[in-house]
């Protein structure tokens, strides 16, 4: 038996397979030879296990326990590392947010709104590099899903396949057979909110005219005759920023 409780023959086969599998080949022929060599070793390992399982069960049990212990430990370590990575990512994002907030305070709000996507709005320079405050693309914020018109909502229905066939045939959904999931099409809403539409107050003229009065500039659109599109229950965020490291 080897240090890990594996018989010498099996331990050597497994080690050889690992060594060959880890080799780096840059040519197609080399990779083909490597694949063939690994397949040949897999066949040898398989033959060994089939032979020993009958005549010497302990040698196979040792191998199974060894690799079961390995993957269980590796999965536990993977979970631990994933949890640690999540915590570090959360700290990273929090630090970025705080830094971006500090830099954004140095920029006029109107300048942020007017800037185009990815424009560098502010730079803070240091010995290690730069912190750059950049304009983020406009995004849709759904403030009240209940107010959003049905034309901007999507329904996904999950049901048994047999019930779907019945639905296709009769175009009916039996009560309780389907599970609908409602989602909101933010892309469609965003397209509307980014458009300019005729002002409802001045009807697109730019003038706020009341009967027998001198025309005056429309207060709703500022005389342009158009205003941003609107969708009930949603708004367009135009002042988002993000931090880049340089």
Order of alpha helices (4+ residues) and beta strands (2+ residues): alpha-alpha-alpha-alpha-beta-beta-beta-beta-alpha-beta-alpha-beta-beta-beta-beta-beta-beta
